[in-house]
Every structure is written in C-alpha cells, then in structure tokens.
C-alpha cells in the first residue's frame, strides 16, 4: 500500500483502523483522533486515489481496495483491529470481511454504502430519459445526468467509481459474524436510514443507533454523541 498515511499513536493499546468515504481521506476523522487515542492505536490511511496517496494507474475495483487495506494491516503489524468505516469505507470493510471473517475484532459502520439502493420512481424516470437520449445525443451534452463529483473525477477514477458502485454487497453482508455497530444520521441523504436498518437486519451481531439532527457525516455533525457511543461499543 503506497502513499502517505496517518498513524496517530503507537503503543500497546488496542488497534483502531479508520476507513474514509469516497472523495475523502483519513483526516476526515480528525474529530475522532484525540478522543480515541486514549484507548487505541489509531490508524487512518488515505486509500488509493485519495488524500496524499498516489493516483491509481488503473481503475481500482472494490476487491483492489479490500486487498489494499489487507496489505496495509499486515505491513503495519496491526493486530485484528477494531474498524470504523464511513460510506465507501463501509463497502471496503464489508468486502474484506466477507472473504476474511477474522481480520477485524469489531466493526462500526457509519453511513455505510454497499447495499443496492431502492429503485424509486424518480430514479427510474431519470434512467429512462438518459437511456433514450444517449442514442441520439452527443455524450458531452448528457453531463447534467451525472453528479458534480463524478464529472470532476479523472478518467481512471471514473472507471473505478463505476466498478465500485455497480458491485452490490447485499448477498455477502450476512457473512459478517463479528460484533457490529451501525450508526447513522437521521438526515443522511446519501445512505438513508432504510439502508442502516437493512444492514442491521442482515448482520446477526449488530446494534443500530440513529443520531438525530445529523447527516451523512454524523461523526462530524454530532461528534460528541458519535464518539461516546462508539467508544462504549468498542470497549464493552
């Protein structure tokens, strides 16, 4: 695993690994570092293509990211860490656990992506319009159908993004057997509460907490509530 990575503390404490969301980096958990390093060795890598890590030379799939995290764990001598994973980081954690069930001790999923979203009427209509127009209209004129974040990605990152979002993990989530905390903001629009409830239902040893007045980044919006609940879970 190449690039620059944040290693906040190193001693005989419990190892704690943070996995950031898409278009983010390890430093997104800055509000958590001072709080958790009292009891944990904190690791917060920048995954390939994000933060201070080098740009990828080919489109990474979810498997590539899972292997990257696995290599990072072994390279840094991390021992069965507890993991706090946000959004895209949740995808990576679920993928890695589905193939390596004993690699983590406990898992916290916050605003976790990975499940197939509901196919709402609005989404179906937008897709139908796009599929019709792409036959007759130049591709460059269809940019409004893509999010701003997607439009700003490099070509290789766009291909990676498509690989990631088109891999749904609904069929492997129930392979998670370690204690898991699912913690979401009530106002999360990217990964709505219904996704948290679905994760909770599929993961046998899971607990779910919904934080009011918080969105997709509930660990920033309500950092004290988030930190307290997660610390209690990890140390219980």
C-alpha positions in Angstrom: 0.0 0.0 0.0 1.8 3.1 -1.2 1.4 6.8 -0.4 1.4 8.8 2.8 -0.7 7.6 5.7 -1.8 8.9 9.1 -0.5 6.9 12.1 -1.7 8.8 15.1 -0.4 6.8 18.0 1.7 3.6 18.6 1.9 1.6 21.8 0.3 -1.5 23.4 -3.2 -0.2 23.2 -6.0 -1.7 21.0 -5.5 -1.1 17.3 -8.2 1.0 15.7 -8.4 1.5 11.9 -10.5 4.2 10.2 -11.6 3.8 6.6 -12.8 7.0 5.0 -15.5 7.7 2.4 -15.2 8.4 -1.3 -13.5 11.7 -2.3 -12.4 12.0 1.3 -9.3 11.0 3.3 -8.1 9.7 6.7 -8.1 13.3 8.1 -11.9 13.4 7.8 -11.9 11.7 11.2 -9.8 14.5 12.8 -12.5 15.0 15.5 -12.1 11.4 16.5 -8.3 11.1 16.8 -7.8 12.9 20.1 -10.8 11.2 21.7 -9.9 7.6 20.7 -6.1 7.6 21.0 -6.5 7.5 24.8 -7.5 3.8 24.5 -6.4 2.9 20.9 -3.6 2.9 18.5 -5.2 4.9 15.7 -4.6 4.3 12.0 -6.2 6.4 9.3 -4.8 5.6 5.8 -5.6 7.5 2.7 -6.8 4.9 0.2 -5.6 4.8 -3.3 -6.5 7.9 -5.3 -7.5 10.0 -2.3 -5.8 12.4 0.1 -2.0 12.1 0.0 -2.0 8.7 -1.7 -0.7 8.4 -5.2 -3.1 8.4 -8.1 -4.1 5.0 -9.3 -2.6 3.7 -12.6 -5.6 1.5 -13.4 -9.3 1.5 -12.3 -9.5 0.0 -8.8 -12.3 -2.3 -8.1 -13.7 -3.0 -4.6 -11.5 -6.1 -4.5 -8.5 -3.9 -5.1 -9.4 -1.7 -2.3 -10.0 -4.6 0.0 -6.6 -6.1 -0.8 -5.0 -2.7 -0.3 -6.4 -2.5 3.3 -5.4 -6.1 4.0 -1.9 -5.3 2.9 -1.8 -2.1 5.0 -2.9 -4.1 8.1 -0.2 -6.7 7.6 2.6 -4.3 6.6 2.0 -2.1 9.7 1.7 -5.1 12.1 -1.8 -4.2 13.0 -3.4 -7.0 15.1 -7.1 -7.7 14.4 -8.1 -4.1 14.6 -11.4 -2.6 15.5 -12.6 -0.7 12.4 -14.7 2.5 12.0 -15.8 2.7 8.3 -17.6 5.6 6.7 -19.7 5.3 3.5 -17.3 3.9 0.8 -15.1 2.7 3.6 -18.0 0.6 4.7 -18.1 -1.0 1.3 -14.4 -1.9 1.6 -14.8 -3.2 5.1 -17.8 -5.4 4.2 -16.0 -6.8 1.1 -12.8 -7.6 3.1 -14.7 -9.2 6.0 -16.8 -11.3 3.6 -13.6 -13.0 2.5 -11.6 -12.7 5.7 -14.1 -13.1 8.6 -11.5 -13.0 11.3 -9.5 -10.0 10.1 -11.3 -7.5 12.4 -12.3 -7.7 16.0 -15.3 -5.2 15.9 -16.8 -3.1 13.2 -18.5 0.3 13.2 -20.4 1.2 10.0 -21.4 4.8 9.8 -23.4 6.0 6.7 -22.2 2.8 5.1 -22.7 2.3 1.4 -22.7 -1.1 -0.3 -26.3 -2.2 -0.5 -28.4 -1.8 -3.6 -30.5 1.4 -3.3 -34.2 1.5 -3.7 -35.2 1.9 -7.3 -37.5 4.9 -6.8 -39.9 6.3 -9.5 -37.7 9.4 -9.8 -34.6 7.2 -10.5 -36.4 5.0 -13.0 -37.6 8.1 -14.8 -34.2 9.7 -14.9 -32.6 6.5 -16.2 -35.3 6.1 -18.9 -34.7 9.6 -20.1 -30.9 9.1 -20.1 -31.2 5.8 -22.0 -33.3 7.4 -24.6 -31.2 10.5 -25.1 -27.9 8.7 -25.3 -28.9 7.1 -28.5 -29.5 10.4 -30.2 -27.5 13.0 -28.3 -23.7 13.5 -28.1 -22.3 12.2 -24.8 -20.8 15.5 -23.8 -24.4 17.0 -23.7 -25.5 14.4 -21.1 -23.2 15.7 -18.4 -26.2 17.1 -16.4 -27.2 13.5 -15.7 -24.0 12.9 -13.7 -23.2 14.3 -10.3 -20.7 17.2 -10.0 -18.4 14.9 -8.0 -18.4 12.3 -10.8 -17.8 14.9 -13.5 -14.7 16.2 -11.7 -13.1 12.8 -11.5 -10.2 11.8 -13.7 -10.9 9.2 -16.4 -9.3 6.4 -14.5 -11.2 7.4 -11.3 -14.5 7.5 -13.2 -13.9 3.9 -14.4 -13.0 2.9 -10.8 -16.1 4.6 -9.5 -18.4 2.7 -11.9 -16.8 -0.6 -10.8 -17.4 0.2 -7.2 -21.0 1.5 -7.3 -22.1 -1.4 -9.6 -21.0 -4.0 -7.1 -23.7 -4.6 -4.5 -22.9 -6.4 -1.3 -26.4 -7.5 -0.3 -25.6 -11.2 -0.7 -22.4 -11.1 1.4 -23.4 -8.8 4.3 -24.8 -11.7 6.3 -21.3 -13.3 6.3 -20.3 -10.7 8.9 -20.1 -12.5 12.3 -18.2 -10.1 14.4 -19.9 -7.5 16.7 -21.0 -4.6 14.6 -22.4 -1.1 15.4 -24.4 0.6 12.7 -24.6 4.3 13.4 -26.4 6.7 11.0 -27.6 10.3 10.9 -31.4 10.6 10.7 -30.9 13.2 7.9 -28.5 11.2 5.8 -29.5 11.5 2.2 -26.6 9.6 0.6 -27.1 6.4 2.6 -30.6 6.8 4.1 -31.8 5.2 7.4 -33.5 2.4 5.5 -30.0 1.2 4.4 -28.9 1.2 8.1 -32.0 -0.8 9.0 -31.3 -3.3 6.2 -27.7 -3.7 7.4 -28.9 -4.2 11.0 -31.3 -6.9 9.8 -28.7 -8.8 7.8 -25.8 -8.7 10.3 -26.6 -11.1 13.2 -24.4 -9.5 15.9 -25.3 -5.9 15.2 -26.6 -2.9 17.1 -28.1 0.2 15.4 -28.1 3.8 16.6 -29.7 6.7 14.7 -28.4 10.1 15.6 -31.0 12.9 15.3 -30.1 16.2 13.6 -27.2 14.6 11.8 -26.5 13.8 8.2 -24.1 11.6 6.2 -21.1 12.8 8.3 -22.7 12.2 11.7 -19.3 11.7 13.2 -18.7 15.4 12.4 -22.2 16.8 12.9 -22.6 15.2 16.3 -19.1 14.3 17.2 -19.6 14.0 21.0 -22.6 11.7 20.6 -20.8 9.7 18.0 -17.6 9.3 19.9 -19.2 8.4 23.1 -21.5 5.7 21.6 -18.7 4.2 19.5 -16.2 4.2 22.4 -18.7 2.4 24.6 -19.3 -0.2 21.9 -15.7 -0.8 21.2 -14.7 -1.2 24.8 -17.7 -3.2 26.0 
